[in-house]
Amino acid sequence: MAEEAKCSCGSANVGIFACSGASNVGQIANKIAIELTKQEVGKMMCTVGIGGRIKGLLKSAEGSERLIAIDGCPLSCTKETLELAGFTPDRHIVISDLGIKKNKDLDLKDEEVKEALKKVKEILQSE
């Protein structure tokens, strides 16, 4: 019998869930989640695992005090995925609302990533 897979990420004070969609803004959302994790704002968690209802990942999200959803565009796939799994994000940020136009170019512009990260951090600090 196969062993049940467990999440090695554990829970976090602040769980960060991001889009990683096939657009510039989706990839910027993902990059921002990585940077916020490196800067110890919170801990990036697996959005796809939540959508797949992976037990260990659901437990990690449940153990977080706050949840941040970072979406690339107004489709809000990250927020919807969390809500379908029974979670309500404490904060929802949409990258395209920060002045970055959505396109299919996956070669990200460093300046757009830096500017979006700055704006996201300002939003999170304004709470």
Wavefront OBJ file of the C-alpha trace (Angstrom):
o trace
v 0.000 0.000 0.000
v 1.353 3.426 -0.924
v 2.143 5.862 1.852
v -0.058 8.926 1.982
v 1.825 11.961 0.694
v 2.298 14.669 3.280
v 3.025 18.335 2.847
v 6.461 19.327 4.059
v 5.649 23.023 4.122
v 3.814 23.130 7.464
v 1.546 25.974 8.444
v 2.431 29.641 8.522
v 1.322 32.734 10.335
v 0.485 34.195 6.910
v -0.213 31.848 4.008
v 0.444 33.361 0.592
v -1.362 31.863 -2.403
v -0.642 33.082 -5.916
v -1.733 32.728 -9.478
v 0.814 31.278 -11.852
v -1.310 31.652 -14.949
v -0.166 31.780 -18.575
v 0.155 35.553 -18.742
v 2.556 38.234 -17.623
v 0.376 39.212 -14.655
v -0.058 35.594 -13.552
v 3.686 35.110 -13.548
v 4.206 38.439 -11.773
v 1.769 37.297 -9.063
v 3.814 34.130 -8.615
v 7.098 36.060 -8.521
v 5.695 38.420 -5.896
v 4.621 35.503 -3.702
v 8.171 34.157 -3.900
v 9.639 37.551 -2.964
v 7.201 38.016 -0.063
v 8.242 34.588 1.217
v 11.952 35.447 0.914
v 11.291 38.707 2.776
v 9.450 36.719 5.484
v 6.153 38.555 5.010
v 4.491 35.142 4.950
v 4.931 31.704 3.501
v 4.049 30.795 -0.066
v 1.696 27.836 -0.254
v 0.458 25.653 -3.093
v -2.684 27.002 -4.749
v -2.923 24.008 -7.084
v -2.750 21.655 -4.092
v -5.729 23.457 -2.566
v -7.622 23.028 -5.837
v -6.664 19.347 -5.858
v -7.897 18.995 -2.265
v -4.561 17.551 -1.092
v -5.100 16.844 2.607
v -1.700 17.971 3.873
v -1.892 21.217 1.942
v -5.415 21.908 3.164
v -4.213 21.370 6.742
v -1.350 23.799 6.197
v -3.787 26.454 4.982
v -6.139 25.757 7.891
v -3.251 26.281 10.296
v -2.462 29.749 8.945
v -3.693 32.756 10.875
v -4.201 34.820 7.717
v -4.465 34.041 4.006
v -3.394 36.313 1.180
v -4.560 35.607 -2.381
v -2.578 37.237 -5.186
v -4.254 36.969 -8.570
v -2.924 38.134 -11.902
v -6.210 39.300 -13.393
v -9.898 39.818 -12.541
v -10.702 36.152 -13.230
v -9.487 35.691 -9.624
v -8.623 32.003 -9.994
v -6.577 31.955 -6.787
v -9.342 33.528 -4.708
v -11.960 31.248 -6.296
v -9.813 28.157 -5.650
v -9.449 29.068 -1.983
v -13.166 29.815 -1.625
v -14.196 26.548 -3.308
v -12.080 24.753 -0.691
v -13.851 26.626 2.118
v -11.282 29.371 2.774
v -11.875 33.106 2.737
v -8.742 35.109 1.980
v -8.085 37.917 4.440
v -6.599 39.959 1.621
v -7.098 39.666 -2.141
v -4.801 41.520 -4.528
v -5.163 41.600 -8.332
v -1.974 42.508 -10.218
v -3.781 43.934 -13.256
v -5.528 46.377 -10.881
v -2.090 47.817 -10.081
v -1.687 49.301 -13.554
v -0.073 46.393 -15.394
v -1.858 45.394 -18.580
v -2.367 41.649 -19.035
v -0.692 40.044 -22.033
v 0.736 36.674 -23.082
v 4.388 37.784 -22.851
v 6.079 35.508 -20.317
v 9.379 37.406 -20.551
v 8.697 39.589 -17.542
v 9.910 43.145 -17.330
v 11.975 43.615 -14.160
v 10.625 47.124 -13.675
v 7.004 45.891 -13.734
v 7.812 43.176 -11.192
v 9.570 45.670 -8.879
v 6.755 48.198 -9.158
v 4.068 45.562 -8.528
v 5.990 44.205 -5.516
v 6.292 47.708 -4.092
v 2.544 48.311 -4.506
v 1.621 44.910 -3.013
v 3.800 45.591 0.033
v 2.153 49.010 0.430
v -1.287 47.380 0.297
v -0.305 44.768 2.887
v 1.204 47.390 5.202
v -1.944 49.533 5.012
v -4.009 46.977 6.884
l 1 2 3 4 5 6 7 8 9 10 11 12 13 14 15 16 17 18 19 20 21 22 23 24 25 26 27 28 29 30 31 32 33 34 35 36 37 38 39 40 41 42 43 44 45 46 47 48 49 50 51 52 53 54 55 56 57 58 59 60 61 62 63 64 65 66 67 68 69 70 71 72 73 74 75 76 77 78 79 80 81 82 83 84 85 86 87 88 89 90 91 92 93 94 95 96 97 98 99 100 101 102 103 104 105 106 107 108 109 110 111 112 113 114 115 116 117 118 119 120 121 122 123 124 125 126 127
